[in-house]
Amino acid sequence: MSYEKAPRKTDVRTIRTRASIKNALLSLLEENPLNEISVKDICDHISVNRTTFYTHFKNIGGP
């Protein structure tokens, strides 16, 4: 994920959430190409709101 925002906090919850989002993307990449994975797919995979995703990342990645 090359378009990460600077973390607002470095507490355990932030670290855990960011890791969960990254792991969800990696898991979904095993089944689908990147261009077929949406933010909604990632959020559904780990049961978080899209707002949580966008708190930590600008987008999934890529140009």
LOROVO-390868 format. One line per 10 residues: their letters; for each residue x, y, z of N, C-alpha, C, O. Coordinates in nm, 2 decimals, always signed. Example, Ala and Ser with C-alpha at 12.3 -4.5 7.8 and 13.67 -1.06 7.14 Angstrom:
<sites>
as	+1.32/-0.57/+0.78/+1.23/-0.45/+0.78/+1.32/-0.33/+0.78/+1.42/-0.33/+0.85 | +1.28/-0.22/+0.71/+1.37/-0.11/+0.71/+1.29/+0.00/+0.79/+1.34/+0.11/+0.80
</sites>
This chain:
<sites>
msyekaprkt	+0.09/-0.12/+0.00/+0.00/+0.00/+0.00/+0.09/+0.12/+0.00/+0.14/+0.16/+0.10 | +0.11/+0.18/-0.11/+0.21/+0.28/-0.13/+0.15/+0.42/-0.09/+0.23/+0.52/-0.08 | +0.03/+0.44/-0.07/-0.03/+0.57/-0.04/-0.08/+0.58/+0.10/-0.19/+0.63/+0.13 | +0.00/+0.53/+0.19/-0.04/+0.54/+0.33/-0.03/+0.68/+0.39/+0.06/+0.76/+0.35 | -0.12/+0.71/+0.47/-0.12/+0.84/+0.55/-0.02/+0.82/+0.66/+0.00/+0.71/+0.71 | +0.03/+0.93/+0.71/+0.11/+0.92/+0.84/+0.02/+0.88/+0.95/-0.09/+0.94/+0.96 | +0.06/+0.79/+1.03/-0.03/+0.75/+1.14/-0.05/+0.86/+1.24/+0.04/+0.93/+1.27 | -0.18/+0.87/+1.28/-0.21/+0.98/+1.38/-0.16/+0.93/+1.52/-0.12/+1.02/+1.60 | -0.17/+0.81/+1.55/-0.13/+0.75/+1.68/-0.04/+0.63/+1.65/-0.05/+0.57/+1.54 | +0.03/+0.59/+1.75/+0.11/+0.47/+1.73/+0.07/+0.37/+1.85/+0.15/+0.29/+1.89
dvrtirtras	-0.05/+0.38/+1.89/-0.10/+0.29/+2.00/-0.13/+0.16/+1.94/-0.13/+0.14/+1.82 | -0.15/+0.06/+2.03/-0.17/-0.08/+1.99/-0.29/-0.09/+1.89/-0.28/-0.17/+1.80 | -0.40/-0.02/+1.92/-0.52/-0.03/+1.84/-0.49/+0.01/+1.69/-0.53/-0.05/+1.60 | -0.41/+0.12/+1.68/-0.38/+0.17/+1.54/-0.29/+0.07/+1.47/-0.31/+0.03/+1.35 | -0.19/+0.02/+1.54/-0.10/-0.08/+1.48/-0.18/-0.21/+1.44/-0.16/-0.26/+1.33 | -0.27/-0.25/+1.53/-0.34/-0.37/+1.50/-0.44/-0.35/+1.38/-0.45/-0.44/+1.29 | -0.50/-0.24/+1.38/-0.60/-0.21/+1.27/-0.53/-0.20/+1.13/-0.57/-0.26/+1.03 | -0.41/-0.13/+1.13/-0.34/-0.12/+1.00/-0.29/-0.26/+0.96/-0.29/-0.29/+0.84 | -0.24/-0.34/+1.05/-0.20/-0.47/+1.02/-0.31/-0.56/+0.96/-0.30/-0.63/+0.87 | -0.43/-0.54/+1.02/-0.55/-0.62/+0.98/-0.59/-0.58/+0.84/-0.62/-0.67/+0.76
iknallslle	-0.58/-0.45/+0.81/-0.62/-0.40/+0.67/-0.52/-0.46/+0.57/-0.56/-0.51/+0.47 | -0.39/-0.45/+0.60/-0.29/-0.50/+0.51/-0.30/-0.65/+0.49/-0.29/-0.70/+0.38 | -0.33/-0.73/+0.60/-0.35/-0.87/+0.59/-0.47/-0.91/+0.51/-0.47/-1.01/+0.44 | -0.58/-0.83/+0.52/-0.70/-0.85/+0.45/-0.67/-0.84/+0.30/-0.71/-0.92/+0.22 | -0.60/-0.73/+0.26/-0.56/-0.71/+0.12/-0.48/-0.83/+0.07/-0.51/-0.88/-0.04 | -0.38/-0.87/+0.15/-0.30/-0.99/+0.10/-0.38/-1.11/+0.09/-0.36/-1.19/-0.01 | -0.47/-1.13/+0.18/-0.56/-1.25/+0.17/-0.65/-1.24/+0.04/-0.66/-1.34/-0.03 | -0.70/-1.13/+0.01/-0.79/-1.11/-0.10/-0.71/-1.12/-0.23/-0.76/-1.16/-0.34 | -0.58/-1.08/-0.23/-0.50/-1.09/-0.35/-0.47/-1.23/-0.39/-0.44/-1.26/-0.50 | -0.48/-1.33/-0.30/-0.47/-1.47/-0.33/-0.58/-1.52/-0.42/-0.56/-1.62/-0.49
enplneisvk	-0.70/-1.45/-0.41/-0.81/-1.49/-0.49/-0.84/-1.41/-0.61/-0.90/-1.46/-0.71 | -0.80/-1.28/-0.60/-0.84/-1.18/-0.71/-0.73/-1.09/-0.74/-0.64/-1.06/-0.66 | -0.72/-1.04/-0.87/-0.62/-0.94/-0.90/-0.65/-0.81/-0.83/-0.77/-0.78/-0.79 | -0.55/-0.72/-0.81/-0.57/-0.60/-0.74/-0.68/-0.51/-0.79/-0.76/-0.45/-0.72 | -0.69/-0.51/-0.93/-0.79/-0.42/-0.99/-0.94/-0.47/-0.97/-1.03/-0.39/-1.00 | -0.95/-0.58/-0.91/-1.09/-0.64/-0.88/-1.12/-0.63/-0.73/-1.23/-0.67/-0.69 | -1.03/-0.58/-0.65/-1.05/-0.57/-0.51/-1.09/-0.42/-0.47/-1.02/-0.33/-0.51 | -1.20/-0.41/-0.40/-1.24/-0.27/-0.36/-1.22/-0.25/-0.21/-1.19/-0.35/-0.14 | -1.22/-0.13/-0.17/-1.21/-0.09/-0.03/-1.32/-0.16/+0.05/-1.30/-0.21/+0.16 | -1.44/-0.17/-0.01/-1.55/-0.24/+0.05/-1.52/-0.39/+0.08/-1.55/-0.44/+0.18
dicdhisvnr	-1.46/-0.45/-0.02/-1.42/-0.59/-0.01/-1.32/-0.61/+0.11/-1.34/-0.70/+0.19 | -1.23/-0.52/+0.12/-1.13/-0.53/+0.24/-1.20/-0.51/+0.37/-1.18/-0.58/+0.46 | -1.29/-0.41/+0.37/-1.36/-0.38/+0.50/-1.45/-0.49/+0.54/-1.47/-0.53/+0.65 | -1.52/-0.55/+0.44/-1.61/-0.66/+0.47/-1.53/-0.78/+0.52/-1.58/-0.85/+0.61 | -1.42/-0.80/+0.46/-1.33/-0.91/+0.50/-1.29/-0.91/+0.65/-1.28/-1.02/+0.71 | -1.27/-0.79/+0.71/-1.23/-0.78/+0.85/-1.33/-0.71/+0.93/-1.31/-0.68/+1.05 | -1.45/-0.68/+0.88/-1.56/-0.62/+0.95/-1.53/-0.49/+1.02/-1.55/-0.46/+1.14 | -1.48/-0.40/+0.93/-1.46/-0.26/+0.97/-1.53/-0.17/+0.87/-1.56/-0.21/+0.76 | -1.56/-0.05/+0.92/-1.62/+0.05/+0.83/-1.52/+0.11/+0.73/-1.40/+0.11/+0.76 | -1.57/+0.16/+0.62/-1.48/+0.22/+0.52/-1.41/+0.35/+0.58/-1.30/+0.38/+0.55
ttfythfkni	-1.48/+0.41/+0.67/-1.42/+0.53/+0.74/-1.29/+0.49/+0.81/-1.19/+0.56/+0.81 | -1.29/+0.37/+0.87/-1.17/+0.32/+0.94/-1.06/+0.30/+0.84/-0.95/+0.34/+0.87 | -1.09/+0.24/+0.73/-0.99/+0.22/+0.62/-0.93/+0.36/+0.58/-0.81/+0.37/+0.58 | -1.02/+0.45/+0.55/-0.97/+0.58/+0.51/-0.90/+0.67/+0.61/-0.83/+0.76/+0.58 | -0.92/+0.63/+0.74/-0.84/+0.69/+0.85/-0.70/+0.66/+0.84/-0.61/+0.73/+0.88 | -0.67/+0.54/+0.79/-0.53/+0.48/+0.79/-0.47/+0.49/+0.65/-0.35/+0.49/+0.64 | -0.55/+0.48/+0.54/-0.49/+0.48/+0.41/-0.58/+0.57/+0.31/-0.70/+0.59/+0.33 | -0.51/+0.62/+0.21/-0.58/+0.71/+0.11/-0.66/+0.62/+0.01/-0.77/+0.65/-0.03 | -0.60/+0.51/-0.03/-0.66/+0.41/-0.12/-0.59/+0.28/-0.11/-0.51/+0.26/-0.03 | -0.63/+0.19/-0.20/-0.57/+0.05/-0.19/-0.43/+0.06/-0.24/-0.35/-0.02/-0.18
ggp	-0.39/+0.14/-0.33/-0.26/+0.15/-0.38/-0.26/+0.15/-0.53/-0.36/+0.15/-0.60 | -0.14/+0.16/-0.59/-0.12/+0.17/-0.73/-0.11/+0.31/-0.78/-0.12/+0.40/-0.70 | -0.10/+0.33/-0.91/-0.08/+0.46/-0.96/-0.20/+0.55/-0.95/-0.20/+0.67/-0.99
</sites>
